[in-house]
Amino acid sequence: MGRKLYVGNLPFSATEDTLLETFSACGTVDSAKLITDRDTGRSKGFAFVEMSSDEEAQEAISKFDGNDLDGRPLRVNEAKPKEPRSGGFGGGRY
């Protein structure tokens, strides 16, 4: 179990402060990063929250997965490692 959590289906009104406040109910939040569109700055509706221990992360998953935040059921689970992207701009045809 990792300490980094994926939090999806966030309402667009959510902020990093909202995440810190919400997830601190399960322990110490090391970081909360709301993912935003680079052009508009608007939230993309998901974030990553890092808890200080595996136990706190598991408690946050149990407590908040499916729980309602501003009318939207949250999706909370362990964050998966970022997949490496292949370079280029196409389907790999030569």
Long-range contacts (C-beta under 8 A, 24 or more apart in sequence): 1-54, 1-57, 1-58, 1-78, 2-54, 2-57, 2-78, 2-79, 3-30, 3-50, 3-51, 3-52, 3-53, 3-54, 3-56, 3-57, 4-48, 4-49, 4-50, 4-57, 4-78, 4-79, 5-48, 5-49, 5-50, 5-51, 5-57, 5-60, 5-61, 5-76, 5-77, 5-78, 5-79, 6-46, 6-48, 6-75, 6-76, 6-77, 6-78, 6-79, 6-80, 7-46, 7-47, 7-48, 7-49, 7-64, 7-74, 7-75, 7-76, 8-45, 8-46, 8-74, 8-75, 8-76, 9-45, 9-46, 9-72, 9-73, 9-74, 9-75, 10-34, 10-43, 10-45, 10-46, 10-47, 10-69, 10-72, 10-74, 11-45, 11-69, 11-70, 11-71, 11-72, 12-42, 12-43, 12-45, 13-70, 14-43, 14-47, 14-69, 14-70, 16-47, 18-69, 19-47, 19-49, 22-64, 22-69, 23-49, 23-51, 23-60, 23-64, 25-63, 26-51, 26-56, 26-59, 26-60, 26-63, 26-64, 27-51, 27-52, 27-53, 27-55, 27-56, 27-59, 27-60, 28-52, 28-53, 28-56, 48-79
